[in-house]
Structure formats: C-alpha cells, structure tokens
Amino acid sequence: MILKKDIGKLKIHFIGIGGIGISGLAKYLKAQGAKISGSDIAHSNATKYLSSIGIPISIPHTPAAITDQDLIIHSAIIKPDNIEIQEGKKKEILILSRKEALEFILCNKRVFSICGAHGKSTTSAMLSAIFPHFGAIIGADTKEYGSNVREIQSQSIIFEADESDKSFLNSNPYYAVITNAEPEHMESYGHNLENFYGAYREFLHMASRRCINIEDPFLGTFEQESCRLSPSKDISNISFYLKDDEPYTRFSLKDLGEFEVWGFGGHTAINASLAILTAMSELSIEEIRENLLHFKGIKKRFDIIQKGDLTIIDDYAHHPTEVKATLESVKIYAQAKQNHKIIAIWQPHKYSRLLDNLEGFQQCFTQGYDELIILPVWRAGEAEMVLDMEKLFGHYRPIFAQRIRKNGNTLELIHQDRVIQTIQNGIAIGLGAGDITYQLRGEK
C-alpha cells in the first residue's frame, strides 16, 4: 500500500498549494526527499517561492497536472468536482485532504505538537528557535528564517497542530504542548463542550510527554503526569525593554534563572515558559536560554511593519482574549517609546465569531488605546449579516470606516469613498485575521 512506502520516495501533488498550510507541507516533504508538484487558481508569494526551489506549479488547475503521482493532497477549500480531483480518481491515485494526510506524513516522526486557542504559533516558533536542528511546520512565517517551515531532514519536528477542525488528533504527538484550551471553533464539536474537551483529553493521552498551562480551567483538571506551568506562581520578575527599538521581555522561571525573549506582555512570558519547560528534556538550560534569543517574532503577531513618526503594528488578534493581550502589549510598547498615542484599528473576523463572543468583544476595548477605529466585518466566506455596529460598540465612541489606505508613511481612513482622517503619527495597531494585514501594508 502507498502509505507504507518511504515518504521521501513518493511523488506528491498538492491542489491549492498556495495556502500556508498546504505550502508548508509541500516544502517540508520536499526537504524529506519527496518529488513535489502543485497547482492553484492564481500565483502568490508562496507559489513563486515554491517555483524558485524547483517545484513545478500549474496555474490554474488543469487535468494535465495529474500524471503518475503516487498521492494527491488537497486543501480544505477544494471541492470534489475539482478537475484535478476528478482526473486523480480516473487514474486511481490516492487522494487525501490535508487533515487526512497529516497522520500519514507525521506517523513515523517524533512530533512536538503544539495547540491551543491562543499563542500556539508563537510558542511553536519559540520552540523552533530553541531546536534549530529539528524540522518545523508552523501556522505563520517566523522572522528567524522567513518561512513557516524549517526545511531540513530530521526525525524530530516542531508542528503547530490545529484544533479548529480536530486535525490535531492526527498529529501523532510525542510531546503534547497546550497553551490553553479556551472554547473556540465549536461548530467542529457540535457546539458541545464535552466533545470539545474530550478531544483535548484524547490529544493529551496520545502523547508520551506533555507540557500544559494548569491555570487554564480545563487543563488544571488534567491529572496525568505532565510538565505543568502555573504562570502566577512560576513566572516572576517580569520586565520589558527596547533593544534596537525592538520589544523584549525579561523574566524569571521557577528556579531556572532569568530569560529574555522577543515580544512584550505577560502572555509572551507564558508562551516562552512553555517552550523552555518542554525543551528541558532535550537540551541544557544554558542552550535553551541562548537559543531562545534567536526568536524574532512571527509575521502578523505584533508585527512591527513601519517605524518612525507613525509606527504601524500588524497583529492577528481576532478573539477577545487575544485583542486584550495585544492592547496590553502595545500599551507597554508605547510607554517604552515615551507614551506615543495609540490608534487601535479593528477588523472583526467572521460574523459567527463576533456573535459567539459578542460580550467579550464589547468588553475587551476598555483600555490600551487612545482612539478606536472599526472596519466592516471580514466575512471569510460567510453570508453577509446586518448588524448595528454603532449600537453594539457605540459606548467606545469609535470611528467607523470602510477601509484604510497606506499613503507613503501615513494611513488614511476611507469612508464612502472619501478620506475622513489621516493618521500621521503615534502607534497604529491593526487587529484582525482578515485583509487588514494587506491594507496596513499598502498591498490592497
């Protein structure tokens, strides 16, 4: 059977190869020796990079891309009537979704699998910095090596697992790391908390080793042997400073001494502590302390994309807990830069998330900024809904705009096709998982 063959000897075709999850698998498997090809509907930075390393890419999808491959892997958005899927079926090639393929790809690997509602990308990137000799597949580009994949051959891999579609259960965890288990993506669990926590419990039991944040209400009830972090008790002496205008957090962890890590905020210290405690089974504490300094942040997580009179920060925060933590971090950053004005620009992500967490969103903007700008909800494929945002969030006295536009070193607020305000100085922090990241960068 094809799944029993050495993965490094397979010919694998990826449909939807431009997506970050699929492109990550393609880059990783190429590094393991597999012969990779792919297709997508249009070129992107990901497809251009893949082409540059010798992967043939077909744009758009075409049956001609399906030749003698051993395996086809497709992204979640690819439908059964896709012409390449149909051609693969005709040729009796094994076809797997990304979720299905993970189990096959990771089954013989020593996987450090990191999941959680918040902080998993950052914690994964920190672990990758600590373990430069391990492969890595992360859900965002780490600035350390400019990619979401560390493309090396290794039996061990740092893997950011996804609980949103239950695919973390296919990640074959040797070491399970959970930052928190706050309920999200409940549609995948039938909106049933018992099913949700049951999946996390199954994930933990699958692993040989575990590291968890026991101040999470659910994780605090988990009694099986594990590395346990109690942030309020184990982390102390937190301080923040700028080095070359970049944010750093300094803290002490248990009796292990002092550590420094890129980023601001208590959540940064928590993420780093989980990474440190996980790594202690593999490296000396001095190696961990030194390697952690290689972490330089990840794209779209407190991503400082412009400095000067107007500092622009792009952050992926799209849940009330994340928004609150990011605003706390930007407040610390502003104080370090001598109290610059903070302009928060929020693009709500998905109607379902906004409504599921409405009370949290109505309460998470209580502090950490001087001015709030609210953009239209980023639908992310959902049907449009009519919401009275002025009524829901009017207590914050925000400015409502249709979009923002980068103009030189300034940001312009556009409403009804006219500029209603120009932001020339201070710190602008973009919050959201939609196209706000491209608006902030002047790419849209």
N, C-alpha and C positions, 0 to 999 in steps of 0.2 A: 504494500500500500504506500502511496506517495508520502503520507505523513510520517512514515517510519524512516524515510531517507534522510541523509545528512542535509540539513537545510542549506549549507554552503555549496551544495552541488545542484541546487534547483534553479529552474528558470521561472521567474515570478513576474506576473504582470499586475500593475496596480491601476484600477479605474478610479479617477478622482484624485490623482497623485499630487495635485497642487495643495490639498488641505494639509494643515500642520500635522494632524495625527497620521495620515497616510504617508505623507512625505517623510515623516520621522521613521516609520517602519521601513520605507524603501532605502533610506540612507543607512540605517542600521544593518539591514540584511545584505546590502552591497558590501559593507565592511566585513561581513562574515563570509563573503565569497560567492553569494548567490548572483545569478545573472538577472538583472532587473530591467524591465521596460514599464512604460506607463502612458496614461492618456488623461486629458481633461478637456473642459469646454473652452478654455482660454489660457493664455500664458500668464504667469505670475512670477514673483521673485523666486518662489520655491521651484517652479518648473525650469526657470532659467538656470538656477544653481544645479539642479539635477542634470540638466543637459550638459553643463560645464564639466561635470565629473564623469561623463561618458554614458549616461543613461538615455536611451532613445525615448523621446516623448512625442506622442501623436496628439495634435490639436486640429480639429476637435476629435471626439470619439469616432472611431472607424472600425468596421469589422476586420480590416486589413491588419490591425494591430495585434490580432489574435492569430498566432501561428502555431508553434509547437511548445508553448509554455506548459510547465508541469502544474502550475497553480495560478489562479486569479484571485486577487484580494480587492475588494471594493469598499468605498466609504459608505457611511450610513445613508447618505442622500441619494445614492444610485438606486434607481428603480429596476424591477425585474425585466421591464421591457427595453432596457438599455441595449443598443445594438451590439455592444461588445459582450454583454452578458449572454445575449441570445446566440452569438457566434461561439462563445465558450461552451455553451450547452450542446450545440451541434457537434462540437469536436470532443465532447465528453471530458472536458478539462474540469478539475475540481475547482469549485467557486466558493469562496468564503467571505463573509463580511469581516471588517476589521476586528470586531468583537470576537468572532469565531476564530479568527486567525491568531489572536494573541496567545491562546492556550497552546497552539502548535508551535509558535515562534519561541515562547518562553519555557516550554515544558522541560528542556534539558539545561536551563540556565539557573544560576544562583542569583535569585532576584531579590533586590532590596526594593520592596513595593511600598510606595508612599501614597496615602489617600487621606481624604478629609474634606469638609465643606470649604474650609479656608486655609490658605497657607501651604497647600501641597506642592505647588510649582516652586515656590521659594525654597521650601525645605528640600525638595528634590535637587534643585540647583546647588544648594549648600552642600549636600551630600556628594554631589558630583565633583565639587571643588575639593572636598576632603579626600575623595577617591579618584584621582586623575588617571589611575590605571584601570578603572572599570569602564565598561560601556555605559551609555546613558540614553534614555529616551524620556524627554521632559515635555510638558504641555506648553512651553513658551521658550523663546530663544534666550539662552543665558549669555550675558555680555562677556563672560570669561572666554568663551570660544566661538561666539557669534552664531550659534545654532541651537536647535532643540535636541540635537543628537551628538553624542561623543562617538565618533565613527572609528572605533578600534575593536579589534578582536579580543574578547575576554570572556571567560566563563561567568564572571560576575557582571551584573548590570543594575544600574540605578533606574528604576522605572516609576514614572508618575502614573498611578492607577486611577481609574475613573469610576466613581460610584454612581454617576448620573444615569448610566444605563446598565448597571450591575457588572460591567466588564472587569471590575477589579477582582471579581471572583475567578477570572480566567488568567490572572497574572502569576500564578504559581509562586506565591511568596515564600521565600526562605526567611526573610526578615520583614515583618509587617510593621509599618510605621503609620500611626494615625495622629494627625494634628488635632482633630476634633471630630465629633460626629453630630453636628447640628443638622436637623432635618432639612433637606432640600431635594429637589427633583422627585418629589413624592409621587408624581404620576408613574414613575417606573416601579413603584412599590404598591400600586393600587390605593394610594393615599392611606396606607395602613402602617402605623408606627411599629407594630410588632414585626411586620415583614421587613421594614427598613432596618431596625436594629438587629434583626435576625441575620440579615446579610452581612452586617459588620461583624457580628459574632462568628459567623462562618468563616469570614476572611481571617480573623484573628486565630481561629483554631487550625486553619490550614498551614500556618507558618510554624517554623521551628523556633524562631525568636521573635520578640515583639518589643516595641517601644511606644508608649502611649502617654497622652496628657490626661492624668487622672482627675484634673479639675473640670473636665467635661462631664456633665451629669451622667451620661451613659457609660463612658469609659471608666469612670470612677467605680462602677459596679462590677467591672471585669476582674475576676479573682485569679485567673490562671497566671502562672509565672511569667513575668514580663519586666522590662526596664520601665520604670514608672517615673514620670516627671510631674511634680507638684509646683507649678510656677511660683506661686506666692511664697512657698517655703524654700524652694531650691535655687531660685534666682534672686540675686541681691546686688546692691551697689551699681544699679543701672545709671549710666550717664551717656550723654550724647555730645558729639563734637563734629566739626567740619575739618576734613583734610583735603586740600586742593579743591575746596568748595564742594566736596562730595560728603554725603552723610554717613556717619559711623556711630554704632552703638557699642559701648563697653559695659561688661557685666561680669559678675562672679557666678559660678555654677557649683553648687554643693561644696565639696572640699577640693575641687579640681583647679582652683585658681581663677585667674582673670582671662577673659577672651574679648576679642574685638571682631566685629563683623560689619560689612557694608549695610547701610539702611538705618532708619530711625524707628523707634517705637518699641513698646513692650512686647508686641507680637513678634517683632524681629528677634528679640532675645529668646522668646519661646521657640520659634522655628529653629534657631541656631542651636539651642539646647537639645532639642530632639535629635538633630543631626549629630551633635557631639556625642551624646549618650549612645546612639546607635553605632557610631564608628568605634567606640571603645573596645568592642570585641575583636577588632581587626588591626588597629594601629595604636601606637603610643600616644599619650595625651599631648606630648610636645609636637608630634607630627600633625595631629588634628588641629592644634592651635595655629600652627604655621600654615597649613593648607587651607584653613577656613578663610584666611586673608585673600585667597585667590578669587573668592566670590565677589563679583562686582555688580550684582543685581541682575534682573531679568527684564526683558522688554515688556512694557505695559504694566509693570509693577513698580510704582514710584519711579517711573522712568523720566529722568530729567532730560528733556529733549531740546531745551534752549536755556541759556544763562544770559544775564545782562540786566538792563533796566526792567525787562519783563522776563521772569523765569517761567517756563512752561513745563509742567509735570503731567505725564500721562499715566493714569492708573486704572487698572482693570476692575476696580471695586464695583460690584453690581448687586450686592446684598447688604442690608442694613448693618450687619456686623462688620463687614469689610469697609463700608463707607465711613463708619465711625472711627475705625482704626486708622484709616488713611488720613482723615481730617486731624486726628491727634498727632500723626507723624508730621503733617505739613505745618501744623502749629509749632512743633519743636523746630522744624527747619526754618520757619520764619523768624523765630526768636534767635536762632543761631546767626541768621543774616540780619540781625538788628531790627526785628519787628516790621518786616515788609507787609503790606496789605495783601490779604489772601482773597482770591476770587475763585469760588467753587463753581464748576460747570458740570451739571449732572444730566446725563442722558439715560433715563430709565431703560432697562433692558428687559423686554418682553412684558406684555400685559399680564400674563399669568403670574410671573414673579412679582410684579408690582402689587397685584391684588392679593396674592398669597401672603405677602409680607407688608401689607399696607400700613399697619400700625407701627411696625418697625421703621419704615421709611419716613413716616410722619414725625418720628421722634429722634431720628439719627442726625438731623441737621441742627441740633440745638447749639453747637459751638464748633469752633475750629476754623471759622472763616469770617470775612467782613461783608462779603456780598455773594449771593447765591443766584446762579443762572440755571434755568431749567429748559432743556430741549425736549422736543417731542419724543414719545416712547419709540424705541427701536424695536420693530415688530418681530424680527428674527423669524419670519415665515408665518407668524400667527395672523389670524384675521383681525382687521382693524376694529378697535372698540372706541366708543365715545366716552371719554372720562372728563369730568370737570376738574382739571388740574389746578385751576385757580382756587376753587373751593377747597380741594384736598390739601393744598400746600400754601394757601394764601397767608397763613399765620407766620410764614417766614419772610413775607414781603419780597419774593424773588422777582427777577426779571425773566419773562418768558420770551424766548427767541426760537426761530425755526431752525437756525443753524449758526455755526461760527465759521469765520473765514480767516485764514492766515494771510496777512498782508505785510510782507517784509518781516520786521521783528515785532509786529503788533497783531492782535486778534480783533476782528470786527464781529459784532453781533448783528445778524441779519434777521429781520422780521418783515414779512410781507414785501420781500424783495428790496428792502432798503436798509442801510446801515443805521442802527439805532444807538449804537455805542461802540467806541473804540477803546480797547484795553492796551495801554502803552507801558505801564509799569506795575510792579508788585509781583505776586506769585499766583499764576493761574493753574489750578489743579483740575484736570479733566477726570470725571468719574463715570465709568461705564464700560460695557463689553461690546458695544455696537460700533458704528462707524465714526464715533467721536475721535478715536485714535487717528484716523486719516484726516479728519477736519483739523485737529490740532497741529498736524504735520504739514498742512497745506497740500495734501495729496488728494483732496476731494472738495 
